[in-house]
């Protein structure tokens, strides 16, 4: 059983500010989740192969095809702003 103090600790680590009502709600909900995991741990899974998914899934991808790219000048013509052969973008990183 999870207690309120443990929920407060987790909230602190996650940088969350919880109201007393939220603390109470999450204490109940998280306790229920942990109780369910406790039930699952009682199951005999010795004959079950480890898997990453419950069903088989395979990626369907197309084969890579080599094709020429657009010309640099054609690409740069669509840019809102450019400087020579490069896209010009606003500065987003500031130094200290």
N, C-alpha and C positions, 0 to 999 in steps of 0.2 A: 504494500500500500504506500503510495506516494503521499507525502505531507506538504503542507503549504510552504514550509521553509525550503524544501527542495525545489519547488516551483519558483520561488523567489530567486534562488541561486541560479537556476537555468535562465530565468528572465534577465538577471544581471549579466550573465555570460553572453547572452544574445543581444545585449544592449536594448532591452525592451522595458518600457515603463507600463506596468500593469496596475489597474485599479484593484481595490480589494475584491470587487465582484468578479473581475476577470481571473484573479488568483484562485478564487474559490471554484469558478467554472473550470479552469484548466487543471486544477488539482483533481477534480472528479473525472474529467475527460482523460487525462493522461493516466490516471490510475486504472481506468477501464481498459485502455490500450495495453498497459503493462500486464494486467490480469489476463487479457486475451493471449498475449505472447506466452504467458506462463502455461496456459492451456495447450498451446501449440507445442511447447517443449515436452509435453507428456506423450506426444504421439510417437509411435514406433516407425521410424523412417529408415531403418537399417537396410531395407531392400529397395530403397528409392535412389535412383541415380541422381547425382547433383546436376542441376541445370541452371541456366541463366534466365530461361523463359518457360512459361507453362505450356506453350505451343511452339512447334517448329516454325521458324521464320527464316526466310532467305532473302537476301538483297537481290533485287532485279536491277541491274545496271546495264547501260548500253556500252558497247565497245568504244574505246577511244578512237577518234578519227582525227587525223592530222589535216588541218585546213589553214590557209593563210589568214592572218588577222587583218583588220582594217589598217589603213595607212595612218601614221601618226598625225599628219596634218588634218585628215578627215575627223579623227577622234577629237583633236584639240579645237576644231571649229565648233563643236557642241559644248565646249566648256563655258561657264558663265564668265570666267576671267582666266587669263593665262599670262605667263611670263616666259617669253621665248618658247622653248620646247616643252614646258611644264605647265601643269595645272597650278593656278594660284589660288590658295585657300587662306581663310583667316587664321591668324595665329591662335592656337588653343592651349599651348603649353607656356606657362610663365615660369621664369627662373627666380630664385631667391638670392 
